[in-house]
């Protein structure tokens, strides 16, 4: 897939899902079908990050599909 310029995204590589039941970060340069990025943006749960570390430091877990090493 590709980086997004819709919702809250401005071409950033990392998209965090703000949904309290998810709280995970996705790598849009390695997006997988299971990530459901368009659905996250449509639900207005998208939060952009410039780095995976910044998202992890903010409390977001890694997506098991596009990043791996999920703690869940």
MOPAC internal coordinates of N, CA, C and O (Angstrom, degrees):
PM7 1SCF
backbone

  N    0.0000 0     0.00 0     0.00 0    0    0    0
  C    1.4407 1     0.00 0     0.00 0    1    0    0
  C    1.5281 1   109.43 1     0.00 0    2    1    0
  O    1.2310 1   120.59 1    25.85 1    3    2    1
  N    1.2965 1   116.47 1  -154.15 1    3    2    1
  C    1.4671 1   119.11 1  -175.25 1    5    3    2
  C    1.5218 1   110.51 1  -148.62 1    6    5    3
  O    1.2310 1   122.00 1   -14.09 1    7    6    5
  N    1.3050 1   113.78 1   165.91 1    7    6    5
  C    1.4658 1   119.08 1   174.34 1    9    7    6
  C    1.5179 1   109.08 1   -66.57 1   10    9    7
  O    1.2310 1   120.93 1   -23.10 1   11   10    9
  N    1.3119 1   115.82 1   156.90 1   11   10    9
  C    1.4673 1   120.93 1  -174.47 1   13   11   10
  C    1.5158 1   111.86 1  -112.21 1   14   13   11
  O    1.2310 1   121.54 1   -27.14 1   15   14   13
  N    1.3343 1   114.66 1   152.86 1   15   14   13
  C    1.4609 1   122.61 1   176.45 1   17   15   14
  C    1.5265 1   109.64 1  -124.77 1   18   17   15
  O    1.2310 1   120.59 1  -159.21 1   19   18   17
  N    1.3351 1   116.48 1    20.79 1   19   18   17
  C    1.4620 1   121.88 1  -179.80 1   21   19   18
  C    1.5196 1   109.28 1  -114.80 1   22   21   19
  O    1.2310 1   120.59 1    -9.62 1   23   22   21
  N    1.3176 1   116.47 1   170.38 1   23   22   21
  C    1.4543 1   120.31 1  -179.15 1   25   23   22
  C    1.5157 1   109.39 1    61.40 1   26   25   23
  O    1.2310 1   120.48 1    47.10 1   27   26   25
  N    1.3106 1   116.68 1  -132.90 1   27   26   25
  C    1.4604 1   122.06 1   178.17 1   29   27   26
  C    1.5261 1   112.95 1   -91.11 1   30   29   27
  O    1.2310 1   120.69 1   179.26 1   31   30   29
  N    1.3177 1   116.28 1    -0.74 1   31   30   29
  C    1.4571 1   120.79 1  -174.79 1   33   31   30
  C    1.5261 1   111.42 1   -85.14 1   34   33   31
  O    1.2310 1   121.03 1   -40.35 1   35   34   33
  N    1.3303 1   115.64 1   139.65 1   35   34   33
  C    1.4606 1   122.32 1   177.61 1   37   35   34
  C    1.5179 1   110.38 1  -128.91 1   38   37   35
  O    1.2310 1   120.94 1  -135.97 1   39   38   37
  N    1.3288 1   115.81 1    44.03 1   39   38   37
  C    1.4507 1   121.07 1   179.21 1   41   39   38
  C    1.5157 1   114.15 1    85.77 1   42   41   39
  O    1.2310 1   120.16 1  -172.47 1   43   42   41
  N    1.3489 1   117.30 1     7.53 1   43   42   41
  C    1.4578 1   119.51 1   178.76 1   45   43   42
  C    1.5268 1   110.14 1   -65.70 1   46   45   43
  O    1.2310 1   121.57 1   -26.61 1   47   46   45
  N    1.3250 1   114.59 1   153.39 1   47   46   45
  C    1.4628 1   120.13 1  -178.98 1   49   47   46
  C    1.5250 1   112.57 1   -76.02 1   50   49   47
  O    1.2310 1   120.00 1   145.74 1   51   50   49
  N    1.3372 1   117.61 1   -34.26 1   51   50   49
  C    1.4631 1   121.07 1  -173.61 1   53   51   50
  C    1.5194 1   111.79 1  -110.13 1   54   53   51
  O    1.2310 1   121.30 1   -47.15 1   55   54   53
  N    1.3187 1   115.13 1   132.85 1   55   54   53
  C    1.4641 1   122.33 1   178.90 1   57   55   54
  C    1.5185 1   107.71 1  -121.66 1   58   57   55
  O    1.2310 1   120.88 1   -58.30 1   59   58   57
  N    1.3286 1   115.92 1   121.70 1   59   58   57
  C    1.4589 1   120.66 1   175.99 1   61   59   58
  C    1.5192 1   109.01 1   -96.20 1   62   61   59
  O    1.2310 1   121.14 1   -40.23 1   63   62   61
  N    1.3218 1   115.43 1   139.77 1   63   62   61
  C    1.4586 1   121.99 1   175.51 1   65   63   62
  C    1.5266 1   107.15 1   -92.12 1   66   65   63
  O    1.2310 1   120.54 1   -69.63 1   67   66   65
  N    1.3557 1   116.56 1   110.37 1   67   66   65
  C    1.4638 1   122.49 1  -176.65 1   69   67   66
  C    1.5201 1   113.48 1   -74.69 1   70   69   67
  O    1.2310 1   119.47 1   172.33 1   71   70   69
  N    1.3108 1   118.62 1    -7.67 1   71   70   69
  C    1.4611 1   120.75 1  -179.57 1   73   71   70
  C    1.5306 1   109.15 1   -55.67 1   74   73   71
  O    1.2310 1   120.17 1   -53.93 1   75   74   73
  N    1.3415 1   117.27 1   126.07 1   75   74   73
  C    1.4713 1   119.92 1  -177.66 1   77   75   74
  C    1.5225 1   113.58 1   -56.30 1   78   77   75
  O    1.2310 1   120.02 1   151.70 1   79   78   77
  N    1.3110 1   117.56 1   -28.30 1   79   78   77
  C    1.4693 1   119.57 1  -179.10 1   81   79   78
  C    1.5332 1   111.90 1   -82.08 1   82   81   79
  O    1.2310 1   119.92 1   169.65 1   83   82   81
  N    1.3242 1   117.75 1   -10.35 1   83   82   81
  C    1.4670 1   121.44 1  -178.33 1   85   83   82
  C    1.5208 1   111.83 1  -110.61 1   86   85   83
  O    1.2310 1   120.07 1   116.06 1   87   86   85
  N    1.3477 1   117.47 1   -63.94 1   87   86   85
  C    1.4699 1   123.29 1  -179.27 1   89   87   86
  C    1.5356 1   111.80 1    45.60 1   90   89   87
  O    1.2310 1   120.87 1  -123.95 1   91   90   89
  N    1.3468 1   115.94 1    56.05 1   91   90   89
  C    1.4541 1   119.26 1   178.63 1   93   91   90
  C    1.5214 1   110.45 1  -130.52 1   94   93   91
  O    1.2310 1   121.08 1   -22.90 1   95   94   93
  N    1.3356 1   115.54 1   157.10 1   95   94   93
  C    1.4548 1   122.46 1  -179.44 1   97   95   94
  C    1.5302 1   109.02 1  -110.34 1   98   97   95
  O    1.2310 1   121.40 1   -38.32 1   99   98   97
  N    1.3400 1   114.93 1   141.68 1   99   98   97
  C    1.4598 1   122.44 1  -179.02 1  101   99   98
  C    1.5201 1   110.15 1  -117.64 1  102  101   99
  O    1.2310 1   120.66 1   -33.23 1  103  102  101
  N    1.3349 1   116.35 1   146.77 1  103  102  101
  C    1.4668 1   123.27 1   175.87 1  105  103  102
  C    1.5217 1   107.42 1  -100.32 1  106  105  103
  O    1.2310 1   120.06 1   -73.11 1  107  106  105
  N    1.3281 1   117.48 1   106.89 1  107  106  105
  C    1.4599 1   120.59 1  -175.65 1  109  107  106
  C    1.5312 1   112.92 1   -70.28 1  110  109  107
  O    1.2310 1   119.81 1   164.96 1  111  110  109
  N    1.3342 1   117.96 1   -15.04 1  111  110  109
  C    1.4616 1   120.44 1   174.57 1  113  111  110
  C    1.5246 1   111.59 1   -79.46 1  114  113  111
  O    1.2310 1   120.14 1   171.32 1  115  114  113
  N    1.3265 1   117.34 1    -8.68 1  115  114  113
  C    1.4656 1   122.45 1   178.43 1  117  115  114
  C    1.5277 1   110.47 1  -134.13 1  118  117  115
  O    1.2310 1   120.43 1  -149.77 1  119  118  117
  N    1.3151 1   116.79 1    30.23 1  119  118  117
  C    1.4687 1   122.41 1  -175.80 1  121  119  118
  C    1.5300 1   111.63 1   -57.88 1  122  121  119
  O    1.2310 1   121.55 1   -41.87 1  123  122  121
  N    1.3289 1   114.64 1   138.13 1  123  122  121
  C    1.4638 1   122.38 1   177.00 1  125  123  122
  C    1.5308 1   108.63 1  -116.34 1  126  125  123
  O    1.2310 1   120.44 1   -20.55 1  127  126  125
  N    1.3219 1   116.77 1   159.45 1  127  126  125
  C    1.4560 1   121.71 1  -179.49 1  129  127  126
  C    1.5278 1   111.61 1   -55.46 1  130  129  127
  O    1.2310 1   120.23 1   140.42 1  131  130  129
  N    1.3273 1   117.17 1   -39.58 1  131  130  129
  C    1.4685 1   121.53 1  -178.00 1  133  131  130
  C    1.5245 1   113.40 1   -67.05 1  134  133  131
  O    1.2310 1   119.49 1   165.94 1  135  134  133
  N    1.3335 1   118.57 1   -14.06 1  135  134  133
  C    1.4659 1   121.26 1  -178.45 1  137  135  134
  C    1.5325 1   111.94 1   -69.46 1  138  137  135
  O    1.2310 1   119.63 1   149.69 1  139  138  137
  N    1.3057 1   118.30 1   -30.31 1  139  138  137
  C    1.4719 1   123.75 1   177.64 1  141  139  138
  C    1.5265 1   112.33 1    54.02 1  142  141  139
  O    1.2310 1   120.75 1  -131.36 1  143  142  141
  N    1.3230 1   116.16 1    48.64 1  143  142  141
  C    1.4674 1   122.54 1  -176.47 1  145  143  142
  C    1.5216 1   112.16 1   -61.00 1  146  145  143
  O    1.2310 1   119.74 1   135.97 1  147  146  145
  N    1.3208 1   118.09 1   -44.03 1  147  146  145
  C    1.4716 1   120.24 1  -179.26 1  149  147  146
  C    1.5237 1   111.48 1   -60.78 1  150  149  147
  O    1.2310 1   120.25 1   143.02 1  151  150  149
  N    1.3277 1   117.14 1   -36.98 1  151  150  149
  C    1.4661 1   121.04 1   178.41 1  153  151  150
  C    1.5344 1   111.15 1   -67.41 1  154  153  151
  O    1.2310 1   120.43 1   142.68 1  155  154  153
  N    1.3234 1   116.79 1   -37.32 1  155  154  153
  C    1.4676 1   120.94 1   177.99 1  157  155  154
  C    1.5246 1   109.80 1   -63.50 1  158  157  155
  O    1.2310 1   120.50 1   135.99 1  159  158  157
  N    1.3381 1   116.64 1   -44.01 1  159  158  157
  C    1.4606 1   121.24 1   179.87 1  161  159  158
  C    1.5283 1   110.60 1   -66.25 1  162  161  159
  O    1.2310 1   120.16 1   135.75 1  163  162  161
  N    1.3283 1   117.30 1   -44.25 1  163  162  161
  C    1.4665 1   121.82 1   179.56 1  165  163  162
  C    1.5308 1   111.12 1   -59.51 1  166  165  163
  O    1.2310 1   120.17 1   142.14 1  167  166  165
  N    1.3328 1   117.27 1   -37.86 1  167  166  165
  C    1.4682 1   121.98 1   179.51 1  169  167  166
  C    1.5329 1   112.01 1   -78.86 1  170  169  167
  O    1.2310 1   120.60 1   179.34 1  171  170  169
  N    1.3282 1   116.46 1    -0.66 1  171  170  169
  C    1.4780 1   122.68 1  -179.52 1  173  171  170
  C    1.5255 1   112.04 1    61.42 1  174  173  171
  O    1.2310 1   121.09 1  -144.39 1  175  174  173
  N    1.3255 1   115.51 1    35.61 1  175  174  173
  C    1.4599 1   121.87 1   177.52 1  177  175  174
  C    1.5203 1   111.87 1  -104.52 1  178  177  175
  O    1.2310 1   120.05 1  -168.16 1  179  178  177
  N    1.3379 1   117.51 1    11.84 1  179  178  177
  C    1.4568 1   121.30 1  -176.64 1  181  179  178
  C    1.5265 1   111.98 1   -87.24 1  182  181  179
  O    1.2310 1   121.25 1   -46.37 1  183  182  181
  N    1.3295 1   115.21 1   133.63 1  183  182  181
  C    1.4647 1   122.10 1   175.74 1  185  183  182
  C    1.5246 1   107.08 1  -132.97 1  186  185  183
  O    1.2310 1   120.12 1   -60.36 1  187  186  185
  N    1.3343 1   117.38 1   119.64 1  187  186  185
  C    1.4628 1   120.25 1  -176.90 1  189  187  186
  C    1.5290 1   113.02 1   -79.12 1  190  189  187
  O    1.2310 1   121.25 1   -32.43 1  191  190  189
  N    1.3259 1   115.21 1   147.57 1  191  190  189
  C    1.4640 1   122.87 1   173.69 1  193  191  190
  C    1.5240 1   108.47 1  -139.70 1  194  193  191
  O    1.2310 1   121.35 1   -34.03 1  195  194  193
  N    1.3392 1   115.03 1   145.97 1  195  194  193
  C    1.4612 1   120.74 1   177.31 1  197  195  194
  C    1.5208 1   111.90 1   -83.44 1  198  197  195
  O    1.2310 1   120.74 1   159.81 1  199  198  197
  N    1.3353 1   116.19 1   -20.19 1  199  198  197
  C    1.4655 1   118.89 1  -179.66 1  201  199  198
  C    1.5178 1   110.31 1  -143.13 1  202  201  199
  O    1.2310 1   121.59 1   -27.03 1  203  202  201
  N    1.3278 1   114.55 1   152.97 1  203  202  201
  C    1.4581 1   120.72 1   176.70 1  205  203  202
  C    1.5264 1   109.48 1   -66.35 1  206  205  203
  O    1.2310 1   120.21 1   141.28 1  207  206  205
  N    1.3134 1   117.19 1   -38.72 1  207  206  205
  C    1.4671 1   121.42 1   179.90 1  209  207  206
  C    1.5282 1   111.15 1   -59.07 1  210  209  207
  O    1.2310 1   120.44 1   136.11 1  211  210  209
  N    1.3281 1   116.76 1   -43.89 1  211  210  209
  C    1.4716 1   120.09 1   179.45 1  213  211  210
  C    1.5238 1   110.55 1   -60.85 1  214  213  211
  O    1.2310 1   120.05 1   138.34 1  215  214  213
  N    1.3284 1   117.51 1   -41.66 1  215  214  213
  C    1.4657 1   121.05 1   178.59 1  217  215  214
  C    1.5259 1   110.72 1   -67.14 1  218  217  215
  O    1.2310 1   120.26 1   136.88 1  219  218  217
  N    1.3369 1   117.11 1   -43.12 1  219  218  217
  C    1.4636 1   120.68 1   177.72 1  221  219  218
  C    1.5253 1   110.61 1   -62.16 1  222  221  219
  O    1.2310 1   120.45 1   137.73 1  223  222  221
  N    1.3370 1   116.75 1   -42.27 1  223  222  221
  C    1.4675 1   121.11 1   179.19 1  225  223  222
  C    1.5325 1   111.34 1   -63.65 1  226  225  223
  O    1.2310 1   120.36 1   152.41 1  227  226  225
  N    1.3388 1   116.91 1   -27.59 1  227  226  225
  C    1.4683 1   121.75 1   178.80 1  229  227  226
  C    1.5326 1   111.80 1   -84.40 1  230  229  227
  O    1.2310 1   120.02 1  -178.26 1  231  230  229
  N    1.3319 1   117.57 1     1.74 1  231  230  229
  C    1.4573 1   120.98 1   174.68 1  233  231  230
  C    1.5138 1   115.58 1   102.36 1  234  233  231
  O    1.2310 1   119.89 1  -171.22 1  235  234  233
  N    1.3310 1   117.82 1     8.78 1  235  234  233
  C    1.4623 1   120.33 1   179.90 1  237  235  234
  C    1.5263 1   110.76 1   -91.36 1  238  237  235
  O    1.2310 1   120.89 1   -46.77 1  239  238  237
  N    1.3265 1   115.90 1   133.23 1  239  238  237
  C    1.4577 1   123.03 1   176.41 1  241  239  238
  C    1.5276 1   108.89 1   -81.26 1  242  241  239
  O    1.2310 1   120.07 1   -21.51 1  243  242  241
  N    1.3261 1   117.48 1   158.49 1  243  242  241
  C    1.4632 1   121.41 1   176.38 1  245  243  242
  C    1.5216 1   110.92 1   -74.01 1  246  245  243
  O    1.2310 1   120.61 1   -36.95 1  247  246  245
  N    1.3223 1   116.44 1   143.05 1  247  246  245
  C    1.4627 1   121.10 1   171.47 1  249  247  246
  C    1.5276 1   107.86 1   -67.96 1  250  249  247
  O    1.2310 1   120.32 1   -47.15 1  251  250  249
  N    1.3040 1   117.00 1   132.85 1  251  250  249
  C    1.4627 1   121.66 1  -179.25 1  253  251  250
  C    1.5181 1   112.37 1   -66.63 1  254  253  251
  O    1.2310 1   119.84 1   156.66 1  255  254  253
  N    1.3298 1   117.92 1   -23.34 1  255  254  253
  C    1.4640 1   121.61 1  -174.79 1  257  255  254
  C    1.5215 1   113.66 1   -89.95 1  258  257  255
  O    1.2310 1   119.50 1   133.15 1  259  258  257
  N    1.3243 1   118.55 1   -46.85 1  259  258  257
  C    1.4603 1   119.46 1  -173.11 1  261  259  258
  C    1.5290 1   114.37 1  -100.17 1  262  261  259
  O    1.2310 1   120.13 1   164.53 1  263  262  261
  N    1.3485 1   117.36 1   -15.47 1  263  262  261
  C    1.4520 1   120.68 1   178.42 1  265  263  262
  C    1.5316 1   110.76 1  -120.21 1  266  265  263
  O    1.2310 1   120.18 1   133.37 1  267  266  265
  N    1.3114 1   117.26 1   -46.63 1  267  266  265
  C    1.4553 1   121.34 1  -177.24 1  269  267  266
  C    1.5191 1   111.04 1    89.06 1  270  269  267
  O    1.2310 1   121.15 1     1.48 1  271  270  269
  N    1.3270 1   115.41 1  -178.52 1  271  270  269
  C    1.4630 1   122.08 1  -179.62 1  273  271  270
  C    1.5300 1   112.84 1    56.33 1  274  273  271
  O    1.2310 1   120.76 1  -143.62 1  275  274  273
  N    1.3186 1   116.15 1    36.38 1  275  274  273
  C    1.4643 1   121.04 1   177.05 1  277  275  274
  C    1.5222 1   109.32 1   -66.49 1  278  277  275
  O    1.2310 1   120.73 1   -39.12 1  279  278  277
  N    1.2983 1   116.20 1   140.88 1  279  278  277
  C    1.4703 1   120.89 1  -179.98 1  281  279  278
  C    1.5239 1   112.30 1   -88.25 1  282  281  279
  O    1.2310 1   120.25 1   178.43 1  283  282  281
  N    1.3331 1   117.13 1    -1.57 1  283  282  281
  C    1.4702 1   120.61 1  -178.57 1  285  283  282
  C    1.4919 1   111.49 1   -91.25 1  286  285  283
  O    1.2310 1   120.10 1   180.00 1  287  286  285

